[in-house]
Amino acid sequence: MTQIDYIQAIVALLFVLCLIWLLAFGVKRYAPGTFVAGRQRRLQIVESLPLGGRHRAVLLRCESRQHLLVVSEDRATLIDRDVTASEKGPSS
């Protein structure tokens, strides 16, 4: 190999390392928490039910508490805090 081949290999290696660094920076900046291992999410959607064309009932769990919200395109309204699950199913 000549000296030019070594320079091309080093430049190619630096280019690939820069691409990897840019990818890692982008993931960290625009998708935080995506690749974090062992981290539990505090917020979870338990259930979602469409109420009409623009409204949806959403049951959220935040740690051990559940909240019922009605969500539309431009706002969310809290309906009930600390919702508990019913032992029986829906009445017939």
C-alpha positions in Angstrom: 0.0 0.0 0.0 1.2 3.5 -0.8 1.0 6.5 1.4 -2.1 7.7 -0.6 -4.0 4.5 0.3 -3.3 5.0 4.0 -4.5 8.6 3.8 -7.7 7.5 2.1 -8.3 4.8 4.7 -7.8 7.3 7.6 -10.1 9.9 5.9 -12.8 7.2 5.3 -12.5 6.1 9.0 -12.9 9.7 10.2 -15.9 10.2 8.0 -17.6 7.0 9.3 -16.8 8.0 12.9 -18.3 11.5 12.3 -21.5 9.9 10.9 -21.8 7.7 13.9 -21.3 10.7 16.2 -24.0 12.7 14.3 -26.4 9.8 14.5 -25.9 9.4 18.3 -26.3 13.2 18.8 -29.5 13.2 16.7 -31.0 10.3 18.7 -30.0 11.9 22.0 -31.5 15.3 20.9 -34.7 14.3 19.1 -35.6 11.0 20.8 -34.5 11.2 24.4 -35.0 8.1 26.5 -35.4 5.8 23.6 -32.4 3.7 24.2 -32.2 3.9 28.0 -32.1 0.5 29.6 -33.7 -0.3 32.9 -35.8 2.9 33.1 -39.5 2.5 33.9 -42.0 4.9 32.4 -44.1 6.7 34.9 -46.9 7.6 32.5 -48.9 4.9 30.7 -52.1 4.9 28.6 -54.3 2.1 30.2 -57.2 2.4 27.8 -58.5 4.7 25.1 -62.1 4.9 23.8 -63.3 7.1 20.9 -66.4 9.1 21.9 -67.1 10.6 18.6 -65.3 12.2 15.6 -63.2 14.6 17.7 -63.3 13.4 21.3 -61.7 10.4 23.0 -61.8 9.2 26.6 -58.4 8.2 27.9 -57.5 6.4 31.1 -53.9 7.3 32.2 -51.8 5.7 34.9 -49.2 7.9 36.5 -47.2 5.7 38.9 -50.0 4.1 41.0 -52.8 6.6 40.3 -55.2 6.5 37.4 -56.9 9.6 35.8 -59.8 9.7 33.4 -59.6 12.5 30.7 -61.6 13.5 27.7 -59.3 14.6 25.0 -60.1 16.7 21.9 -57.9 18.2 19.2 -57.1 21.3 21.1 -57.6 20.5 24.8 -57.9 17.8 27.5 -60.4 17.9 30.4 -59.8 15.9 33.6 -63.0 14.0 34.5 -61.9 12.0 37.5 -58.8 11.5 39.6 -57.8 8.2 41.2 -60.1 6.0 39.2 -60.4 2.5 40.6 -61.0 -0.6 38.5 -64.5 -2.1 39.0 -64.5 -5.7 40.3 -67.5 -6.5 38.0 -67.6 -6.0 34.3 -70.1 -3.5 32.7 -73.7 -4.2 33.7 -75.8 -6.0 31.2 
